[in-house]
């Protein structure tokens, strides 16, 4: 941490401690004052409009949290309403402006967006790691912490909420943070058609709703701005709500995705990126690097209208074939073509009680996924001889307890613990001379806990202090490779972290603001050891530390004007030999985001938006030898809406990267061949139209 930042951080902690010890904490409050405070919160939510849902219950939907106003929550949590958003190409665009979140757009559908929360997840070379992802309260992550948000139907989402800090650890393994995504409510009887077009984009969507059942169909074709960068995606979602005996509610959904073509242009070297960021690495076309995938998932959730208990179950399958950018012909190699068939399922339940000023909840969860993995030689784009054949399985069993107490003088104390046991097992079927049996198994058993206290300093201002401990096991995919030789990397250990944070929240009828300070200490941090042609191996670092500050401010100036500003400062480093430290690669030290909205007619008929986003430089390797420069991006968009009898018409027009900056959208950490730079999209326009017809 720099001296200046360290001074600011320690000063703010001192101020917070002084406030916590001040006489204002001795002031009591009667029931009438508490009721008035709750009424003010409800009024603020109504008048701010689509600012933020300030309710923890909304964050978790069915899992592990107590309903309470945002202002009285200890947890560091922010949310974003997505109901006014244009159709999104990737989840990164939906996370912009949320403090603590770094969402890098790879402009590469074969690898998903790169998402990290307070540095957790930064090691991921594809998909999401170290972050629990929920969709309508059900896990979208596997038992070992992997997630692929690219298989979600993003246009169906109504809100996204982000939980950071110690209380995220109560979700168990790999919960360095939580992304809780919620779908829009099922629409009244209607049919809608959507068409989106752009520089290289064509997308169509059909949605039909009966009020209790909704079907959504979508197809996308994207040519990409680089050679060998095309993508084709097809998605469908069917969801339904049933009410039994006037008090039991069953929600279920079936999600289907099929991506027949996701070409991978790979990253570029620094020299290539500077010379021409629109080019593609030669080996990408030589070996035809690409991926095709399909996923099906059924999720069901049962709960009484009282919300006293919840039961959830989910089951799914994911199939992947990926051609990597090397041959993998050595007998000890895992091959340059990956065939993966994954089956997964899980179930969970929780029960909560109100006992006067006490609230108590206990929960249990079981998950399992089984992988059948084969590897073949990549013969310049065609499948060759077998080089890997194995079966892998991960089981996760977890028990949790959480309690909360509200004292007579308005102190709110929260505590929770979760015990997790994970079992990893791999059976190797490809045993040859020069390629020994790589079968193996291991178990991990770890507790997670969180403690918190919050207090309302003023009717519109609250303070909180939290601490906790969590852990993160390597995923089965991360154990799949070793940098030296073949076989399962059973030497990888679970990373363990301790966190402490303090913060303030402020909310009035027109203002929503929060400030959080945090410190994280991790042991055996999982970091990228080497990345070659799409094949990534990992290792444990001795230790790492992160210090940071997160600011969020949303202001409704008038019925015409609203703005939103967020800022994240994060110093993250890890220990290397000789007792020296390096900054975590792929993690920006500074991020700022500013959004300005103008409604000429004070309603949704016309909306104009300007968004500025600044991201600091990104180191590309552990040695901090090279970095992707900092960048500021400008985005402009306008939307119109009008009603005609039984129909509603919506139009939008947007300009991304309006200043046409050349920048790295993301970096591939520790890329052995130096192809670390994934070019960001150049200036491009997108336009769309949606017609909704109501069915009476």
N, C-alpha and C positions, 0 to 999 in steps of 0.2 A: 504494500500500500504506500502511495506517495505521502510525503510528510504533510502536505497541505490537506489532502483528503483525510489522513489520520487525525489531524487536529480538529477538523470539522466534525468527524464522526465522534470523537471522544467528547467534544464540547456539547454536542446534541444529547449524548447519553447522560452527561452531567446535568443538563437542563431538565431532562426527563426525570432523573432521580430526584432533583430538587422539587419539581412539581408534585411528584408522588408523595413527598414528605410534607407538603405544605398543608396549612390548616384547612383548606377547602375540602380535604378528604374526610374531615371530622363532621362535616355538615350532613344531617340526615335528610330524609325525604319521605313524606307521607304518601299514601296510596293515590290521593288525588293528583299529586304532582307527577307520579309515575304514569297515571292514565293520560294526563295532559301531554306528557312527553311522547307517549305512543301515538297519540292523535296527531301531534306535530309531524312525526315520521310518516304516517300515512298520508297526511296532507302534502308533504314534500314530494313523496313518490308520485302522487297524482299530478302535481303542478309541474314537476320537472319533465313529465311526459316519458319519453323513452330513454331517460338518462341511465338509470341503473336499478335493478331489482335488489333491494338491500335486505336480503333474507337468506340466512344460511341454509334453511330447508330447501330453498330453490337451488342452491349449489349442489347438494347431494341427492336430492329427489327422494330416494328410498334408503339411503345408506348412511348411518353413523353420525348424523348431526342433529342438533336440536333446533327447531324453528325459533328464530329470534330476529329482531331488527338488525340490519347491518351495523348501525351505530353502536350497539351494545355488544357486538361480537369481539372476542379477543383475536380471532384469526385475521391474518393479512389476506384480504380477498377483494377482488375487483371484478366487474363484469361489463359486458358490452351487449347492447341490444342489437340484434341482426335483422329485425323485421323490415327495416328500410334499406337493407343492403342489396346491391345488384348481385346476380348469380356469380359465385366465386369459382375460380379455377382450382385453387388449392387453399388449404386451411390457413396458410401463413397470412394471407390477406385479411382474414377474419380476426387475427390476433394482434394486428397493429394497434398501437395506442394503449395496450394494457401494460402497466408497470411490472417490471421483473421478467418480462417475456422477451426473448429474442427469437423472432420467426424469420428465417432466411429463405427466400424463394430460390430454389435451384434452377428453375426453368427447365426442369428435367423430370417428366412424369415417371420415369423408371425408378427414381430414388426417393420420391416424396419430399415434402418440405423439411427443413432442418429446424427443429424447435428445441429451445432450452429455457428453463426457468431457474434463475439465480445460478446459472452454470450447469445445473443438472440436465443431462441429455446432450451435452455439447459433443460428446465423443461419437455420436451416432453417424455412421456413414450412409445409412438409409433408414427410412422409417423413423419412429420415435422411441427413445430409450429413457429410462430413469424418471418417467412422468406417467402417472395414472391417467388414463383417458376413459371418460364415461360418456355414454350416449343414453339420454333419458334414464339415468340412474344405473344403467347396467354397464359392466366393464367392456371396453373395446380393446383392452390389453390382455395378453396371454398371461399364464401363471408366472412366467419368468420375467415379465415386464416389457415385452415387445408390443408395438402397436403400429398399424398402418392406416392412418386417417384417410389416405387416398381412396380407400374403398367405401367411404361414407358418401351419401348423397347430401352434399353440403348445402344445396339450395333449400333444403327442408328445415334447416336450423333456424331457431328463433332467438337464441341467446347463447353466449359462451361466458363461463365464469371460471376464474383462475384463483386457486388457493395455493399460497406459498407458505413456507415456514414450518415450524414444529408440528402444527396440527395436520399437515399433509401426511406426516409419518404414520398417522392412525389408519391410513389406507394400506399399510403393510409394505411388502417388498417393492422396491423401485419407485416409491412415491416421494421423489424429491419435490414434487408439486402435483397439482391435480388440475386437469382440464375437464370441466363438467359442461358438456354440450347438451342443450335441450332443443327438441323439435318445436316448431310452432304448433299451437293447438290445432286439432283436426278442424278443418274449415267446415262451415255450413254447406248444405248441398250445392255443389257447383262443379264446373269444369273449367280448367285454365290451360292455355297454350302459351309457351314461351319460346322465343327465338332470339339467340344471341349471335352476333357476328363481330369479327375483329380482323386484324391484319392477317393472322394465320388461323383464325378460329371460326368454327361453325358448331353451334350447340342448339339442340331442341329438347323441350321438356313438355310432357303432358301430365296433368294432375286431375284426378276425379275424386270427389268427396261426397259422402252421404250424410255427414254430420257425426257419424260414429266410426265410419270406415274410410280410409283414404289410400288411394293408389297413386304412386308417382313413377313415371318412366322418363329416362333421360339418355341421350346419346351425345357424344362429343367427338369431334375430329379436330386435331390441332397439328399443323404442319411444322411448327417450331421455327425459330429464327436462325437456326444453325442446320447445316446438313446432317442427316441421320438423327433427327430430333423429332420425328413424328409420333403422334399418339392417337389411339382410338380407344374410347371407353364407352361402356354401356352399363347403366345402373337401373335398379328398380327397388321400390320399397312399398310394402303393404303393412298398414298398421290399423289397429282396431281397439276400441274401448267398450267393455261390457260392464253393466251394473247388475249385481245379483242380490236379490232379497233386500234391495234398497239400502244396503250398507256395505257390501263387498264390491270392490272394483278390480277388474282384471284388464290390464293393458298388455297387449302383445304386438310384436312387430317382426317382420321378416325382411331382411336386407339381402340383396343380390347384386353382385358386380361382376363384370366380365371385361377384362382389358386385353384384347387379342394382340395389340401391338403397342409397346412402350419402348421406343428406341432410345439408346443411351449414347449420347455423343461424347461422354467422359469430360473430365476437366482438362484445362490447358496449363502449360507451363507459364511462368510469369512473362517470358519473352513472347510466347505465342499470344498470350492474352493482350499484351501491349500492342503487338503488331496488328492483330485482327481478332477481336473477341468473338466474331461470328463464325470462325472456322471450327472444324471438328478434328479431333486427334485422328491421325491416320490409322492407328490400330483399331479404332472403333469400327471403321468400315472393313478393315482387313478381317477381323474376327466377328463382324456383324453383332456387336454388343447390343443386347436388347433384353426385354423381359415381357412375358405374358403371364397374366395372373387371373384367378377367379376366386371369389369368396361368397359364401352363403352363411348367414347367421340368423337364428331364430331366438328371440328373447321374450320372456314372459315375466310379468310382475303382478302379484296379488297383494292387496292391502285393504283394510277396512277404511271407510270414509273418515273415521276418527284418527287414523294414522298411528294407532297404538302398536302395530306390528307390520312387517313387510316380509314377503317371501319372493325370491327371484331365482330364475333358472335361465340358462342360455346354452346354446349348442351351435357349432358351426364347423365349416371346412374351408381350408384355403389351399389352393394349388398354384404352384409357381414353376415356370421354366425360365431360366436366365442363362444367357450366353455372356460370359465374361470376356475381357479383352486380352486373353492369353490362351495358349493351347492346353496347358496342364497335362502334358503327355508323360511326364515322369511317373514311374510306377508308384512312388510314394506321394504323388500329388493327389489332391482331391478332385482334380479335373477342372476344365474350363467351361463346362456346361453343368448347371445345377438343376436337378428335378426335385421338387419338394412337394409332398402331400401332407397337410397338417389337419388333424381332427382335434377339436377342443370342446370342452363343456365346463360348466360350473354351476354352482347353486349357493345361495346365501340366504340368511334370515336374520332378523333383528327384532328386538322387543324393547319398548321403552315405557317408563313409569314416571308419574308425577307424585311425589311424596312431600307435600307442603312446599317448602322452599328448595327441596332437593329434586333433581331430575336424574334418572338412572337409565342406562341402556346397555344391553349386552348383545353381542352379534357373533355369528359364525359364518365361515365361508370356506368352500372347497373348490379348487380348480385343477384341471388336468389338460395337458395337450400332448399329443403324440405325433412325432414327425417321422415320415419315411423319406429318406434322402438318398439320392443317387448322384454321382458325379461322373461326367464323361469327358473325353478329350474333345476340345474344340478344334475341329479341322477347318479352320478359316470359314466359320459360319455353319458348318454341318456337324452333326453329332457323330463322334467316333467311339473308341473303345471305353469300356467301363473302368473307372478309376476309384469309385467310392460307392459303397452300398451299406447303409446302416439304418438302424431304427433308434430314435431318441424319445425319451419321455420325461416330462416334468410334472410333478404333483405339488400342490400348495395347499396346506391346511392352516387355517387361521382362526383364532378366538380373540374377541375384543370386548373391553368394558370401558364405558365412559360415564362420567358423572359431572354434575354441575350444581353449584349451590349459590343462591342469591341471598345475601345477608340483608338484615333490616336497614342498614345504612347504605345499601346499593352497591356494595362490593360484589362482584361476580367472579367466582372461582371455578375453574374448569380443569379436569384431569382425565386422562385416558391412557390405556395400555393395550397393546395388541401383541399377541404371541404368534409367531409364524414359523412353520416348518416346511422346508422345500426339499424335494428329492429329485436328483438328476440321474438318469441312467441312459447309457448308449450301448447298443449291441452292434458289433461290427461283423458284417457278412463278407467283406472283401479282404480276405487274408491270402497273401501271395508271398513268394520269396521277394524280399526287399520291401514288403509292406506288411509289417506284423499286425497282430490283433490289437486294434485300438479301442476295444470295449472298455467301459469303465463306469463308475457310479460315484456319486458323492451326495452328502446331505448338508443342509445348512439350517440352523435353528437360531433365531434371533428374536429378541423383544424390541418393540418400539414403544415410546411413551411420549406424552406431551403434558405440560402443565401451563396454565395461563390464569391471568387475573386481569380484570378490566374494571374501570370506574368512570362514571359520567362526571367530568369536571364541571360542565355546564349543561344545560338542557340540549345544546346542539354540538357539544364537544365531548369526546370520550378518549380515554387513555388505556393502553393495554401493554402487558409484558408477558412474553411467552418463552418457554424453553422446552427442549425435547431431544430425542435421539431416534435415528432411523438407520436403515441399512439398505443396501442394493446389491443383489447377487448378479453375477454375469448371466446373460441370457444363454440359452442353448446355442443360438447362432454365434454368439461371441466366443463361446468355447470351442467352436467348430474348427478353428485353425490355430496353428502355432507358427511363429515367424521362422523358426528353425526346425524343419522336419514336418511330418504329417501327424495325424492323430488328434484326439480330443485334448484340449488344453485344460486338464484337470487341476493344474497348479493355480489357476485364477481363484482368488478369494473374494468374498463379499466385501464391498466397501462399507464402512460405518461412519456415520456423521453425527455430530452434536451441534445443535443450533440454539441461538438465543436471538430474540428480536423484541423491539419495542416500537410502539407507534401511536399515532393519534388519528382520529377520524372526526370530520366536521360535516354537518349537514343542516342546511336551512331550506327554505322554500325554493331558492334559486341557485344554491351552491352545494356542491358535493366535492369533498377534498379528503385526501389521506396522505400521511407521511409515515414511512416505515424505515427503520434502521435494523440491520441484521448482521450477525457474525456466524459463520459456519466453519467448523473444523472437521475434516475428513481424514480417515486413515485407510490405507490400501485403495486409494482412489483408482477407479478403472479408467485407463487412458489408452489411446490407440498406440500400439507398438509399431505397426507397419500396415500400409495399404498399397496393394499392388493389383492394378487392373480390375478393381471391383472386389478383390478378396482382402479382407481386413482382419488382422490379428490384434489381440489386446494384452495388456499387462497391468500389474498393480504398481502404482506409484507409492512412495513411502507415506506421504501425507500431502494434504492440500488445505488451503484456507481461503475463505471468501469473506469480504466485508462489503457492505453496500448500503445504498440509500435509494428509496423509491418514492416518487412524488406523483400524485394524481390530483388534477383540479379540473372540474367541469362547472361551467357558469352559464346560466340562462340570463343573458343580459336583457332581453325583451322577447316579445312574441315573434320578432323577426330574427334575432341573432342568438346564437349559442356557440360556445367554443369548448374544446377539450384539450388539455395539455397533460402529458406524462413525461417523466424523466427517470432514468435509471442510471446510477453510478455503481459500478461493480469492479472491485479489485480482486482478482482470483489468481492464485499461484499454487504451484506444487513443488515438492522437494525433489531434487535430483542429486546424484552422487556429489561428494565433496561439500555437502551441507549448503549447497546453493539452491536458489529458487528460480523458477521460470514461470511466466504467465501461462495460464491455460490456453492452449490454441483454440481458435474458433469462437472465443468469447469476447464480445466487445466490452470495453471498459465504460463507454458512454453511449447512451441512446436517448434521443429526444423525439417526441412526436407531438404535432400540433394540428388540430382539426378545427376549421371554422365553417359554420353552417349559416346559411341565410335563407329564410322563407319569405319571399316577397309578399305573399298573401296570408301570412300567419297560419298556414295550415299545410297539409300534405300535397296540395295541388301542384306546387312548384318548389323544388329544393335545389339549392346551389351549394357545392362543397369544395373547399380547398384543403389539402392535407400536405404537410411537410414532415418528412421523416429523416432524422440524422442517425447514422450508425457509425461508431468509431471503427478504427482499424481492427483487423482480425489477423492474429498470428497463425501461420499455417503448419507449424511443427513445434515439437517440444523444445527445440534449441532456440526458438524465437529468432530464427535466421532470416525470415522473410514474412512480409505481411501484406494483406489486401488493404488498400488505402481506405480511409474514411469516405463516406459519401452522404450527400443530402439529396433526397428525391422529392419531386413535386408531383402531386396527382390532382387532377381536376375532374369533376363530374357534375352532371345536371340531371334532374329527374322530373318527370311530369306525370300527373295522374288526373283522370276525370271520369265521371260516371255517365252512362247513357242507359236509361231505363234499367234493364236487368243485366247490364254488363258494366265492367270496369276496365279501362284502358290505362296501361302504364308504359312509359317510354323512358329510356335513360341513354346517356351518352357520356363516355369517360375517356380521359387521356392519361395514360400511365407514363411515368418517367417523362413528364412534359418538357423538361429541359434537355432530354436526350443525353443523359450522363452515361459515360462508360464506367462500369463498376463491376465488382465481383458480387454476384448475388449470394454466394456461399463459398466456403472453402472445404476441400477434402483434407482432413487432418492427417499429417504424417504420410503423405502420398509418396511412395518410394521412388517413383519415376519423375517426381516433380510436377505432375499434372494436378496441382492443388486448386486451381482457380476455375470456378464454375461461373461463367459470364452471366450477368444480370440482363434482363430484357431491355432492349432499346425502346425508344419512344414508340408507343403503339396506341391505337384507338380501339374502343369496344363500344358497340351499340346494341340495344336490345328492345324488345317489345313483348308485353304480356297482355293477353286478353282473358278476362275471367267472366264467365257467364253463370249467374245464379240460377238455381233450379228450384222453383217454388213448388 
